[in-house]
Amino acid sequence: MKFYVVAGEKSGDKQGALLMRELLSRRPDIEFLGLGGSRMHEVAPQGVEDWTEQAAVIGVVEVLRHARFFLRKLREMEERIVSDQPDALLLIDYPGFNQRLAERIRRRCPSTKLIWFIAPMVWAWHKSRVPKLARILDLMLCTFPFEKNIFEKAGLRAEFVGHPLADDIMARRRSDQRDPHVVGLFPGSRVREIERHFPVFLEVVKEIRLRHPDWKIEISASSPKLEDMMRALARRSGVEPESLDIRCGNYHDIMDRAYAALVTSGTATLEAALHDLPFALVYKVAWGTYLLGRILLRIRFIGMVNILADAPVTRELIQHDFNLANCMTELERLMDPAQRKKTLQGMRNAVTGLAKQGGSASRAADAVLSLF
């Protein structure tokens, strides 16, 4: 069997690799080709190209700046898939690129099964895309329970396979590490996120040192490159870079230790909730992206914990609301044991049920092969 796979970010690369391994454990004859990251490349070194450094661009304005690159990759993948006529095209998250590719392949490769793992959040941005996806795809693998009903109503076969983060974190988290004096800061995993978020975090660091000298601040860096960037920004802002406790690599350790946190919007907020870490969500984007988002967004919240709860369990500090005063107010509230307990209970209620027996990758692999 020949499967093409496409993932565009580190989180998708990780889940794509797990799914590929599960598929190979059931069907060792599957040949994987396509685009992914280092982990997917490791599973299929001859067939999967690591392109995540170039592909991990976020925001409408930012994507437009790189439009020529993405269009070239889109045409290249289309022609490769049409030439090979594979058994399946497995799309992993990354909706902006993957939906366009799926539309082209459906027209030109009618016998190829089109499967999407980690359903795109079209219910948040543009519900009219749901019936369009139903016409294009053969199977949607959902990671949130409410998504299955949304896609099935449109006539698309859908399976709730559980959320891969729940599998991962429930197996690794350490409940005995919590320190009531530690504050965690998670500025993001992209260069643009560091540029926009870390200057505010540096203001928070200065204020905490003045008002709460007994608090310990631990900062997550997803790579040595981003750690160096943070230290350079600190130097320019008058903070001694050597005085910052920046932890590069395993941010899950910080999530197990911290008592409260500021977390950049995205996968990390769900991870924090699964780690039992109360947090405030923060985010800044280019103003053009922000204004367009205000027009297009069809839901009340952008954080998945709040979406699942359908209530403001965690504070969302977006754009101009992401400032020193609001950050300090939320941290001081969450560092108070009584307030923290209330937020923690709301988070737990929201994420209950995301883990499924057997694990999401295993259940997803079974669902994929059931098409054949």
C-alpha positions in Angstrom: 0.0 0.0 0.0 1.1 3.5 -0.7 0.1 6.4 1.7 1.0 10.1 1.2 1.1 12.0 4.5 1.3 15.8 5.1 1.9 17.6 8.4 3.2 21.1 8.7 4.0 21.7 12.3 5.9 20.1 15.2 2.8 18.9 17.0 1.4 17.4 13.8 4.8 15.8 13.1 4.7 14.0 16.4 1.2 12.7 16.0 1.8 11.8 12.4 4.8 9.7 13.4 2.8 7.9 16.1 0.0 7.1 13.6 2.5 6.0 11.0 4.1 3.5 13.4 0.7 2.2 14.4 -0.2 1.7 10.8 3.1 -0.1 10.1 2.5 -2.4 13.1 -0.7 -3.6 11.4 0.4 -3.3 7.7 4.2 -3.5 7.3 3.8 -3.2 3.6 2.7 0.5 3.7 5.0 2.9 1.9 4.9 6.4 3.3 5.7 9.5 1.1 5.1 13.2 1.6 5.8 16.1 3.9 6.3 16.2 7.7 8.9 16.9 10.3 11.9 15.1 11.8 9.9 12.4 13.5 7.9 11.4 10.5 11.1 11.6 8.4 12.6 9.1 10.9 9.8 6.6 10.3 10.1 6.9 6.5 13.5 8.5 5.8 13.3 7.8 2.1 9.8 9.1 1.6 8.9 11.9 4.0 10.6 15.3 3.6 11.2 17.4 6.8 9.9 20.8 5.9 8.5 22.1 9.3 11.0 24.9 9.7 9.6 26.6 6.6 6.0 25.5 7.0 5.4 26.6 10.6 4.0 30.0 9.8 1.0 31.4 11.7 -1.5 34.2 11.0 -3.1 35.4 7.7 -0.7 38.2 7.2 2.4 36.0 7.8 1.1 33.3 5.5 0.6 35.9 2.7 4.2 36.9 3.0 5.2 33.3 2.3 2.5 32.7 -0.3 4.9 31.9 -3.2 6.6 29.1 -1.2 3.3 27.5 -0.2 1.9 27.6 -3.7 5.0 26.0 -5.1 4.9 23.2 -2.5 1.1 22.7 -3.1 1.7 22.3 -6.9 4.6 20.0 -6.2 2.7 17.7 -3.9 -0.3 17.7 -6.2 1.7 16.5 -9.2 3.5 13.9 -7.1 0.3 12.4 -5.8 -1.4 12.5 -9.2 1.6 10.7 -10.7 1.6 8.0 -8.0 -2.2 7.5 -7.5 -1.7 6.3 -3.9 -4.1 4.3 -1.9 -4.6 7.1 0.6 -3.7 10.7 1.4 -3.4 11.2 5.2 -3.7 14.8 6.2 -2.5 15.7 9.7 -3.9 19.0 11.1 -2.4 22.0 9.2 -5.7 23.1 7.6 -4.7 26.0 5.4 -2.5 23.9 3.2 -4.2 20.5 3.6 -7.7 21.5 2.6 -6.4 23.0 -0.7 -4.4 19.9 -1.4 -7.4 17.7 -0.5 -9.7 19.6 -3.0 -7.2 19.1 -5.8 -6.5 15.4 -5.1 -10.3 14.6 -4.9 -10.7 16.0 -8.4 -7.7 14.2 -9.9 -7.4 11.0 -7.9 -11.0 9.7 -7.3 -9.8 6.3 -6.1 -7.5 7.7 -3.4 -8.9 7.6 0.1 -8.7 11.1 1.8 -8.4 11.0 5.6 -7.9 13.8 8.0 -6.4 13.2 11.5 -6.9 16.0 14.1 -9.9 17.7 12.6 -9.6 21.3 11.5 -11.4 23.9 13.6 -13.8 24.9 10.8 -16.6 25.0 13.4 -14.7 28.0 14.9 -14.0 30.0 11.7 -16.3 29.0 8.9 -19.0 26.4 9.4 -19.8 26.5 5.7 -16.6 24.5 5.1 -18.0 21.5 7.0 -20.3 20.3 4.1 -17.4 21.1 1.7 -15.1 18.8 3.7 -17.9 16.2 3.7 -17.8 16.2 -0.1 -14.0 15.9 -0.3 -13.1 13.5 2.5 -13.7 9.8 3.2 -12.9 9.9 6.9 -12.5 12.6 9.6 -10.6 11.5 12.8 -11.7 13.8 15.6 -9.8 14.6 18.7 -12.6 16.4 20.6 -15.9 14.6 21.3 -18.2 17.3 20.1 -16.6 17.3 16.6 -17.9 13.9 15.6 -21.5 15.1 15.6 -20.7 18.3 13.6 -19.1 16.3 10.8 -21.6 13.4 10.8 -24.5 15.8 10.5 -22.9 17.0 7.2 -22.7 13.4 5.9 -19.0 12.7 6.6 -17.9 9.6 8.3 -16.2 10.7 11.5 -14.6 8.9 14.5 -13.7 10.4 17.9 -10.4 8.7 18.6 -9.4 10.6 21.7 -6.9 13.4 22.0 -3.2 12.4 21.6 -2.1 14.9 24.2 -4.3 13.3 26.8 -2.5 9.9 26.1 0.9 11.5 26.3 0.5 13.7 29.3 -1.5 11.3 31.5 1.4 8.9 31.1 4.1 11.3 31.9 2.9 14.0 34.4 4.3 14.1 37.9 1.8 15.3 40.6 4.5 15.3 43.3 6.6 18.1 41.8 4.3 21.1 42.4 6.0 24.1 44.0 3.7 26.8 45.4 6.3 29.5 44.7 7.0 28.7 41.0 5.4 30.8 38.1 5.8 29.3 34.6 6.0 31.5 31.5 5.4 29.9 28.1 6.1 32.5 25.3 5.5 30.2 22.3 7.5 28.0 19.9 7.8 30.4 16.9 10.1 33.3 16.3 7.2 35.7 15.8 5.6 34.6 19.0 8.8 35.3 20.9 9.1 38.7 19.3 5.6 39.7 20.3 5.2 37.9 23.7 8.6 38.0 25.4 8.9 41.7 25.8 5.7 41.6 27.9 7.0 38.6 29.8 10.1 40.6 30.6 8.0 43.4 32.1 6.2 40.7 34.2 9.6 39.3 35.4 10.6 42.8 36.6 7.3 43.4 38.4 7.4 40.0 40.1 10.9 40.7 41.4 9.6 43.9 42.9 6.3 42.7 44.4 6.9 39.0 45.0 10.6 38.3 45.5 9.8 34.9 47.0 8.3 33.7 43.6 10.5 31.7 41.3 10.1 32.3 37.6 10.8 29.5 35.1 10.6 30.2 31.4 10.2 27.7 28.6 12.2 27.8 25.4 11.4 25.2 22.7 14.9 25.4 21.1 18.4 26.8 21.7 17.7 29.3 18.9 14.7 30.7 20.7 16.5 30.7 24.1 19.3 32.8 22.5 16.7 35.1 21.1 15.0 35.5 24.6 18.3 36.4 26.2 19.1 39.0 23.5 15.7 40.6 24.1 16.3 40.6 27.8 19.7 42.3 27.4 18.1 45.0 25.3 15.3 45.6 27.9 17.8 46.0 30.8 17.3 42.5 32.3 20.5 40.5 32.9 20.1 37.5 30.6 22.0 35.3 33.1 19.4 36.1 35.8 16.6 34.4 33.8 15.8 30.7 34.5 15.2 29.7 30.9 14.6 26.0 30.5 15.2 24.7 27.0 13.5 21.5 25.8 11.2 19.6 28.2 8.6 22.2 29.1 6.4 19.5 30.6 8.7 19.6 33.7 7.8 23.2 34.2 4.1 22.5 33.8 4.5 19.8 36.6 6.4 22.2 38.9 4.6 25.6 38.4 1.7 26.7 40.6 0.4 29.2 38.0 1.4 30.3 34.5 1.0 32.5 31.5 0.7 30.3 28.4 0.7 31.3 24.8 -2.5 30.3 22.9 -2.2 27.0 21.1 -1.5 23.4 22.0 0.3 24.4 25.1 -2.9 25.7 26.8 -4.5 22.3 26.5 -1.3 20.7 27.7 -1.3 23.0 30.8 -4.8 21.9 31.6 -3.9 18.3 31.3 -1.0 18.9 33.7 -3.3 20.5 36.2 -1.6 23.9 35.8 -3.9 26.9 36.2 -3.0 29.6 33.6 -4.0 32.7 31.8 -4.0 32.4 28.0 -2.0 35.2 26.2 -1.6 36.0 22.5 -0.6 38.8 20.1 -0.6 38.7 16.3 -0.2 41.2 13.5 -3.0 43.8 13.7 -4.3 42.8 10.3 -4.5 39.1 11.4 -6.2 40.2 14.6 -8.9 42.3 12.9 -9.6 39.7 10.3 -9.9 37.1 13.2 -12.5 39.3 14.9 -14.6 39.3 11.8 -14.3 35.6 11.0 -14.3 33.9 14.5 -17.6 32.2 15.2 -17.0 31.2 18.8 -16.9 33.0 22.1 -13.4 31.8 23.1 -10.1 30.9 21.5 -8.7 28.7 24.3 -9.7 25.0 24.0 -10.3 24.7 27.7 -12.9 27.4 27.5 -14.4 26.0 24.3 -14.8 22.6 25.9 -16.3 24.1 29.1 -18.4 26.7 27.1 -17.4 29.1 29.9 -14.5 31.4 30.8 -12.6 29.0 33.0 -9.3 30.6 32.1 -8.8 34.3 31.4 -7.9 35.1 27.7 -5.5 38.1 27.4 -5.6 38.8 23.6 -3.8 41.6 21.7 -4.2 44.9 23.7 -5.5 43.0 26.8 -2.1 41.2 27.0 -0.3 43.7 29.1 1.6 43.9 32.4 -1.3 44.9 34.5 -3.6 42.1 33.4 -0.9 39.5 33.5 0.0 40.4 37.1 -3.7 40.5 38.2 -4.2 37.0 36.8 -1.0 35.6 38.3 -1.7 37.0 41.7 -5.2 35.5 41.5 -4.0 32.1 40.4 -1.2 32.0 43.0 -3.9 32.4 45.7 -4.8 28.8 46.8 -8.6 29.3 47.0 -8.8 31.0 43.6 -6.4 28.4 42.1 -8.6 25.5 43.3 -11.7 27.0 41.7 -9.9 27.4 38.3 -8.4 24.0 38.6 -11.7 22.3 39.1 -13.2 24.0 36.0 -10.2 22.9 33.9 -10.5 19.3 35.1 -14.2 19.2 34.2 -13.4 20.6 30.7 -10.8 18.0 29.7 -12.4 14.9 31.3 -13.1 12.3 28.6 -10.3 13.4 26.1 -8.3 10.2 26.7 -9.7 7.0 25.1 -8.8 3.5 26.0 -6.0 2.1 23.7 -4.7 5.6 22.7 -5.7 7.9 19.9 -3.0 6.8 17.4 -4.0 3.2 17.8 -7.7 3.9 17.4 -6.9 6.2 14.4 -4.9 3.5 12.7 -7.8 1.0 13.1 -10.2 3.5 11.6 -8.0 4.3 8.7 -7.5 0.6 7.8 -11.2 0.0 8.1 -11.6 1.9 4.8 -9.7 -0.9 3.0 
